Amino acid sequence: MIGFVLILIAAFFFPGIILRTKSITSGRKGPGILQPIKDIGVLVRKGSVFSKTSGIIFQIAPVVALSGTLCASLVIPFANQRALISFEGDFIFFSYLLAFGKFFTILAALDTGSSFGGMGANREAFFSMLVEPAFFILLATFAMFTGFTSFSDIFSHFFLTGDHYVLIYSIIGFYLFVQIAMIENSRLPVDDPKTHLELTMIHEVMILDNSGFDKAIIHLGSYLKFAIYGSLMYNVIVPAGWNIFLQTGLFLAVQVVFAIIIGLIESFRARNKMNLNPKFILTISAIAWIAFVVILILTNKLI
Amino acid sequence: MNTLLFFIILLLSFAVFFIPKSLKYFYTLFLLTSGIILSSMWCFELVSNDKQILEIQLKLPFLQNGLVFIIDKLSAFFIIVVNITVFIGFLYARGYLQSYYQSKNALHFSIHYFSYLWLYLSMIMVVMIRDGLSFLIVWELMALSSFLLVIFDAEDRTIMKTGISYLIQMHVGMFFILISFLIVDKATGQMSFDALRLYFSSHSNFLLFILFFIGFGIKAGFIPLHTWLPEAHPAAPSHVSGVMSGVMIKMGIYGILRVLMSVQNDLLLIGLIILSVSLISGVLGVMMAIVQHDLKRLLAYHSIENIGIIGIGIGLGVIGLATKNIALSLLGFSGGLLHVLNHSLFKSLLFFNAGSVYTATHTRNIEHLGGLMKKMPYTAILFLIGSLAICGLPPFNGFISEYLIYVGMFKSLSAANLYQSIVILSSIVGLALIGGLAIFCFTKAFGIVFLGEPRSEKASMAKEVSRVMIFPQFITIAFIMLIGLASVFFVKPVFNIVSSAFNIPDTNIAAAASVNNLTQISILSGIFVITIIILLVYRHFHLKTKQIDVGPTWGCGYTAGTFKQQYTATSYAYNYNHLVKPLLQTKKIMVDIREDEIFPGKRTFVSHSDDIFKKLLIDKPIDWFSSLLKKIAVMQTGQIQHYILYAFVFMLLVFLLTYFNLI
């Protein structure tokens, strides 16, 4: 329960921290930390404009995507507490729930019949298809060395092996979760949310026609996704057995650091060329493979 | 009593030729329903009396020993699967065949209904008969009746050609099964599935299994034995494609499972072979599906993908048996078997709706469709649910079977040795890739066909199909939702079937753990659905208080946009195509604009991707063989003197060979 609430709190401040980081690094005064949430308030109060081409899918897609993300957050554990819902293979459910939301977001983009919607839709579908193996290989690695197959069990036994090699997984896991989060959320270096040319957009171009309440919901879903991946990162670097108050503080610290990392990446990195993205994403899977090979060596299966 | 009824149904089926045209449908429906009720009663009897097998003697006047039906739990499972889809398919057929009522005469309809009935009867007999010869006969009946169903539209020459190619390929498969049975017969003196155990206990398991696997694999459509599948499914009428893809190809799976039940050695090798063939089928099937423009051909390639998923489950199950890994074998087999049921539901649903789209628009080309959601809302929603289910997304049924397979793999990882871990990890990656690719493919199929603006006149004139076509599909939807949300009730019997069929000991712990997991999944799925509903209701009331405007889609300031500016199916798959070009060999046919062409004229652009397996395995050998035959044809001069000469040479040859005791 605490974990769920913490994720919601983290999601609340997450975009603001990214924004602040970017303002500071670019030497601007910039908006306050709560500006993105205020923007959402503005959007909720606004009316909506719907395209005359769009239909029911366009109307329900944002809600479906947010529900998927919300329910996905229920399986994420925190500290030594089990997640609200935990069962063997819950990360499969987690991944497919997020995919469910993506399915509808993609359809909504095609529903507008615009020439840009399809562009973003196919890129999003394509890239998230490529990133799927990385996530599963990483979780397979975790399942292999802890011997458990649910988020709660994996993370509560993560540091129990007592060996130092677990740090390898902390580092690789942290790195991969950052990368997967960036791709799933369509941030740099795969996609630039601040680009203003439709041809180079991925996620933004899909939601061009959303307005008002729906747009607010889409943004909320994106913030929530960041916080969810942030808490996955937290779980691979902080042992579950520590004091709960210390953990709460560390959790928020990790989320802040994650947000700052994103802000820094977005300030100093250029976006990939679009046709290099598949290679970039497949590299992430390759790194996950390396993690798997390492576990084979460490468990004396290989060599 | 039971057996007499069955015999009467068999006899009465011939009467369909003598019934007035308008009543033929109902007569067939009556016979079909009686058959379904009868076979379901047999299954019920088996389950309620908790027997291992139910034996039914069918005494026929012209057969000495009569026909013996043996139903065990595996047969019962397949009978249920066949019953559901065949029944719904026939209900759907009424509306679908309406448009052919004028153009086809009574005989056409008689043959069609008669073959449909016999396809059904032969399918349930296939799963009940153990004797080799009788099995081959009903297997052949299945091929023949489905052939007649495929060529319903035989006025179209290409359909006739496809049908014949289908028939030939079915017989290649049949040939392999025949050979395998003959080998068993030669060694044991018996020709039946029961004799297999005897054979396997004293002979090499691997070789015979491979022969059976090829024979049954052609029916099931594993790559590279799938070449008939993407041709026959689009050619057949949609209710037939639904039944063929939904259940008939599963008969191949049944055959493989039935043989596997007797295999005793070489399990690891066999498991690895099944697994690798299935992985290839799964990944390549969906990869080829993405580049198709024909809606039904796209679905046909997806059948290959799903057969791959079923095969992954079975392969892992066999590996589990070989390594004595109870969880892996139980979950693998159960996942595969449940996927048989699941796939029969959502794939038939998708084919029926592809048929509805065809009825409404008279085209199957995705590029000519679009915007159908507004014109055909029911068809669209049914297709959408089918798409979500086939992508394995929760809370629909496809997720449950894929989940079982996934969990089986993840649970086995920590105890696996090096090779097993690599095999299992590649399967996980394969399954994850299949999932991602399926989402890519069905967002394309649904998005391009049903969303956006119509891309042709045909699509813009479309009207929703009649209720008789839509209504039966809600039964399928009910099953899909039920399996997705209350999976425990379906998975438990499947566990039971698997553990009794493959003699897996001590399944209780693994089964109880899975039941617990599935309950949690049902809860989480329930929460997911409720969250969606609450948010939608909130959104509804929230938007009521706000100003809602309707405007044109954002076109970058350009206001004179036409439907042609939308993304097409080809452009949707463009970046994907770029990545997989070496594998799929997509060809583009276009003429470049010359430098001196100041005002470029009209241009056409065609992109097309071949099935390389069809090219290598079917087209190339046939070309080679027919060119060889052409060379031999020089002997066919048409002059009688030459032919008499050939006869003399032949006689001389026979004489000489006999003289030297060579023949």
Interface residues (C-beta under 8 A of the other chain):
Chain A: V44 K46 G47 S48 V49 F50 S51 K52 T53 S54 G55 I56 I57 I60 V63 V64 L66 S67 G68 L70 C71 L74 V75 I85 S86 F87 E88 G89 D90 I92 F93 Y96 L97 A99 F100 K102 F103 I106 L107 L110 D111 T112 G113 S114 S115 F116 G117 G118 M119 A121 N122 R123 A125 F126 S128 M129 L130 E132 P133 F135 F136 I137 L139 A140 A143 M144 F145 T146 G147 T149 E198 L208 D209 G212 F213 D214 I217 N275 P278 F292 L296 K301 L302
Chain B: G370 G371 M373 K374 P377 L384 L388 C391 G392 L393 P394 F399 E402 Y403 Y406 V407 M409 F410 K411 L413 S414 N417 L418 S421 I424 L425 I428 V429 A432 L433 G435 G436 L437 I439 F440 F442 T443 K444 F446 G447 I448 L451 G452 E453 A513 S514 N516 N517 Q520 I521 I523 L524 I527 F528 T531 I532 L535 L536 R539 H542 L543 K546 Q547 I548 D549 V550 G551 P552 T553 W554 G555 C556 G561 F563 Q565 Q566 Y567 S571 Y572 A573 Y574 N575 Y576 H578 L579
